[in-house]
Every structure is written in C-alpha cells, then in structure tokens.
Amino acid sequence: MKFTVDQIAQLIQGTVDGDGSASITAFNKIEDGQEGSISFLANPKYESFLYPSKATAIIVANDLILKEKPLATLIKVKDPYSAFTILLQKYQEFTSVKETGIQEPTHIAKSAKIGSDLYLGPFSSIGSESSIGNNTYIAAHVTIGNKVSIGNNCVIYPGVVIYNDTRIGNNCTLHANAVIGSDGFGFAPQADGSFTTIPQLGNVVLEDGVSVGANTTIDRATMGSTLIKQGVKIDNLVQIAHNVEIGANTAIAAQTGVSGSTKIGQNCLIGGQVGVAGHITVADKTIVTAQSGVTKTVRKEGQILGGTPASPNSEYLKRNALLRQLPDLLKRLES
C-alpha cells in the first residue's frame, strides 16, 4: 500500500517538516532507511543515523534539537515510539485479510456456543459448555477444554491448550503453544519420602487485553483463580504458578518464573530471567532488572530492583563495582 507523508502525519497527529507529498511504501529501521520507507527515532543512541538516513520520512520528537539538517522529511510528534506503533497497527488493519469459517476436521461440542465471524482452524476442538465470542480467530491444532469462556476479538495461535474452566476476556492474544490452566505444582510430602498430588480445583482468569507469549504456561489455582488482570503483557517462555495475581498493565519478559500465591502489582516491569519467590507481594510500578531474584515482599512503589536477593538497583550496582575490585585488592594484600 502507498501513503503520502501528509496522510501519515494526519494519522499519527504529527506535523511535517519537509515534503508532505512524498510517497511511503515500506517500513525500515532508521539505520537501514531506503527511498520510499519510513523510520522513527525514539532512542537518542540512534541519533547519528538520522542525518545521513536515506529514508523518505522519519518520525521524531517535537523537542528534538537538530545538530544538522537531515536528508529525510521529518514528522514531529510528542512520542515517536507510540506514534510508530499506531502507524504499524493501522497498516496491519489495512492489509490483513480476515478469515472466517470452520475448517475440517474440527470438533465443536454440541453444548458449546460460538459467536459470529469465528475462524476455527483444522484439527482444533472446543469442549462441552464452552463459549467463544464474536470475531475470534482460533488457529490450527488448538485445544479448548470444557466450560471455557473466551471473549470477542481474541487471537489464539497454533498449538495453544486451554484447560477446563478457564476464563478469557476480550481482545486477548495467546501465542503458539501457550498452555493456560495446567495443574499448579502442588504435591504434599509424605513420611516415606513420596509425594501426594494436591488436586488443583481452581482456574485461570485472563482479563481484557492480555497477551501471552509462545510456550508460556499459566497454572490453574489450587482453589480460586490465578488472575492475570487487564492489559498484562507476558513474553515467551514464562512460568506463572498457581494462585498468582498480576496487576493491570504489568509487562513480564522472557524466561521469568513467578512462584505460587505471589501478587505482583500494576504497571510493573519485570526483566528477562527474573525469579520471583512464592507467597510475597510486589508493589505497583516496580521495575526488576534482568536475571534478578525477588525473594521478599516489596512494599515501596516505584523502585528499581536488581541482583539476588533483589535490592535497590543503585546499591546492587555499587556492590558489583566493589566485587570487580576484589582481585586487585587481593593482590595488594598478598604483596
């Protein structure tokens, strides 16, 4: 598809500095800009690519102070990253082909209820007393258990397994091979050293706008619900244990594990490969840096935590700096 710079600026509420009639036919990273493409500059580290870029147009911040005149036409906005995201979303809407209908072979239980404009891919199944909303896309090889509720405008990619009693809201996305509602890790140790399985009788609830990454698992509660609140974004290869609660608009990066009965607040950012201990609470707006271990309750909002056990990031960085000096200190002591 082809758009002019002026049309794009109007779409993202920006102002044009340069040739508004120029045509845009592609997206590119700023360092790879080519004629006919549009890029964006959000990170100051990439500013050096702005001036020589061959892109036709580049989205930049209103308050950017230019060091020289760039070759490209600029579209100035308040937040370049958000504006470029909106542009990509709109382009996807314009270019996507909507699929509807039920492929064969599939299985829909007689007691299941499905909404209008459903797409159900081959080798997928919907269990007894389950309900699927309108405009929901279910790809091939998806298994939906009994008494599952899925809202409107959801996208469920191939190989996803949704266990019995799971509740999923509107506008949710489940990427390939995610497993929602598998048993929590509940085993009671016995006197003879063996373990007895504790029945997991609860469920999982995903509120509206939740995104779950590929190969991520969210365990059902022992009793009650494992609760993922509105707008939560979970990356690939994340493990969410039973009875966990994750607050609205929190984002969790890949290979993170959250242990049972922990509550993470809203608007938190959890980095990759973070471990969170069980039965603790993490305050709202907490940021946990990658490969950290959160071992106790975090009560103060808005902290940046790092290390294991996690502590305020400034303290963690100071400790790391001192550790790097230990070999030299040891040599001085030995001399």
Secondary structure, 3 states (H helix, E strand, C coil): CCEEHHHHHHHCCCEEECCCCCEECEECCHHHCCCCEEEECCCHHHHHHCCCCCCCEEEEECCCCCCCCCCCEEEEECCHHHHHHHHHHHHHHHHCCCCCEECCCCEECCCCEECCCCEECCCCEECCCCEECCCCEECCCCEECCCCEECCCCEECCCCEECCCCEECCCCEECCCCEEEECCCCEEECCCCCEEECCCCCEEEECCCCEECCCCEEECCCCCEEEECCCCEECCCCEECCCCEECCCCEECCCCEECCCCEECCCCEECCCCEECCCCEECCCCEECCCCEECCCECCCCCEEECCCCEEHHHHHHHHHHHHHHHHHHHHHHC
